Amino acid sequence: MRFPVYLYASADGDEVVSRALKGIARSAPEAFSAIVTGVRMLEEHGANRGLGRFDVLRHVEGGTELWEMRANGRPAHRVLFAPVPGGNGFVLLDVIRKDEMTKGSKKYIDRALERLDDWLAAGHPSEGEGQ
């Protein structure tokens, strides 16, 4: 089974996750490669803790979970994501350098949860859509 992976974009169309990934691809190709590997694992196997890259950060109201993907390229990054309700894949909510995540994890977790609320309120994903 393949799991579609969606990239968060704000209600006004700002593709913040896509922009962050493009910046990492330019400035830190090793880190970008590690993120791509993690996303491919997510697409193929889902958020399986046994793969050693994924871990639940927080359980949110209504049973939704916020997850973290560890991408250990140089510099290391964390990708925050959540399962799409109904089991229709995952949405990537934020990409953060590991050292920044360590300093202010609550700030980034709160931002990811706000983005998840925004994304769900906008009615994403549509049936069969994937990015």
N, C-alpha and C positions, 0 to 999 in steps of 0.2 A: 504494500500500500504506500502511495506517495502522499505526502502532506504538503499542500501549497503553503508558501511563505509569502506574506504580504509585508510591504514596507509602509510604516506610518507616514501619513501626510496630514498636515493641519487642515481645518475646514476651509481655509482660504487658499488651499492648494500648495502650500509650502512643503516641499518634499524633504523634510529635515533629515530623515534617516538616509535617504539616497544621497543627499549632499554630503553628509558626514562620511559615508562609505567612499564616495568619489575622492574626498580630501585625503582619506587614509590611503587609498590606492596610489595617489600621487606622492604623498610624503613618507609613507611607511609600507612599501610593498610586501614585506614579510608579514606584517601584522594583517594586512588586507588578505593575504593568502590564507592565514590561519582562520580569519573570519569566514571566508568563502568555504573552507573545508568544514567548519562548524555548521554553516547554513545547509550545505549539502547533506551532512549527517542528519540534520533536523528534518529535511525534506524526505529522506529515505527511511529513517527509523523513528521519527518523532522524538519527543523530549525524554529520552531514556537515560536515567541516572547511571546505568551500568556502562555507558559509553565514556564516562569520565570527564565530559565537557559541560554537562548540564546539571543545574541544581535549582530547587525551588527556593525563592527568596522570601516570598510572603503569600499567604492565603488571603484572598480578598473576599469581601462580602459576596454572597451568592455562589460561593464555591470556585470562583475564578482564581487562578494562581498566577503570580508573577514569577518568571523564571530568569535565570542568568546563564548565559553561555560564556565559557572561558575560552578566549582566543589568545594563546600564549606566544604569539609572534613578538617581534621587537619593534616598538614597545607593546607590552601586553594590553589587551582591551577586554572589556566586558560588554556583552550585548544583552540588553534587557528585552524580554519578549513574553508574550502570553498566548495561551491556546485560544483559538477562536471558539466561542460557544457553539455547541453542536458537533464538535470534533472536526471542523472543516479547516484544519491547518493552524498556522501560527501567525502572529503579527509582531514584527520587529519594532520596538518602541524607542530605543535609544542605543547609542554606541558611545562608550566612555572609556578613556584610558584608565587602566587599572589603578594607577597612582591617584588619579582624581576620584575614582569610585571609593577608594579606601578613605580619603579625606572627608568626603561628604556624601556617604552612601544614602542617608535619609533624603537629602535633596534630590538625588537622582531617582530614587525609588518613588518618591512623591510625584516627580515629573512624569515618570513612566506610567503611573496609575492615572494621572490626569489625561495623558495622551490616550490610554486605553479607553477611558470613559468617553472622550471626544470621538474616537474612532468608532466605537460601538453606537454612539448616539447618531452618527452620520449614516448608520445603516450598512456598514461594511461587514463582511464582504458580500458582494452579489454572488449568486450561484455561479459556480464555474470560473470565477475570476481568480487570478493568481498573478503575482509579480515576480 
